[in-house]
Amino acid sequence: MTSIALLDGGLGQEIYQRGPDVSSKLWSVAVMLKHANIVKDVHKDFIRAGAKTLTLNTYPATPTRLAKAGLIDKIDIIYQKAFEALQQAIDETGADADIAGCLPPLVGSYLGQPQRSFDDMKAEFCHIARLQPHVDVFLIETMTNTLEARAACAAAREQGKPFGVAYRLEADGALRSGESLEQAMHAVAEYAPTAVMLNCCDPAVLTTAIPQMVRTFHTVGGYANAFKSVEDMAKGSKADALEAREDLSPLVHTERVQQWIADGALVVGGCCEITPAHIQHLAHTLEQSHEIIKFSQLAE
């Protein structure tokens, strides 16, 4: 029986949609500052759905982004609130689950090559990692270039905990920076991540890419989004501008993920607009023929 690590779904988007009085480029973090219980409730819904690794609600809370928003003085509070919300959700459900620290793009999602040095970015990622001392694992997400991905991997490796790195590919199968998937995977191999993945891509992109990834790295996976397009957000708009696809039901999502697993993926879940209902359908289907595990168990 193959063991599959099951992550949660589109945490930030789910939180943001439940905070109707909040509109902010800080997205789910802005909701958390006003309605911490919404964050806890979303975590609980993903836990009850069957997710075994839950990510902290800190994706937009990089020092760079908080400084731009005039909230850098709240960084410690934000990370503490995020940890408390997830820990309470785990305690209240009695779940045996990983808490995953988040190492996201430092400036914003869907951008190209950063105008920063490796050392500069690594220092910021180390700062973020130190703000998440009690996590079980780290997930580096939505990387669009190898320079930033390597800086995040270097910071994560220093924490001595299992970590995975996930790239976002465009429709042409390359990173936003223009680098190829093969280049991206080789760029992080020296840091020995527990898994190399893709996230926040169109599902069709993952379907094409997973077989290639399996030939390159020992443990791979992916979790797609369900957006129609991310181009408005890439140009600087708020998440409010994003629209969900209507053709990616829980059943369709499960069928896509089953194909990735058949092709060799060992880590799955969901990204933006993949709801607790999607994860529940996926978990119920997978548990009939697979052992569902935590991400940390992949490193054992």
Secondary structure, DSSP 8 states (H G I E B T S, - for coil): --EEEEB---HHHHHHHH-TT---TTHHHHHHHH-HHHHHHHHHHHHHHT-SEEE-S-TT--HHHHHHTT-GGGHHHHHHHHHHHHHHHHHHHT---EEEEEE--SS-TT--S-SS-HHHHHHHHHHHHHT-TT-SEEEEEEE-SHHHHHHHHHHHHTTTS-EEEEE---TTSB-TTS-BHHHHHHHHHTT--SEEEEESS-HHHHHHHHHHHHHH-SSEEEE---BS--HHHHTT--GGG--B-SS--HHHHHHHHHHHHHTT--EE---TT--HHHHHHHHHHHTTTSEEE-GGGGG-
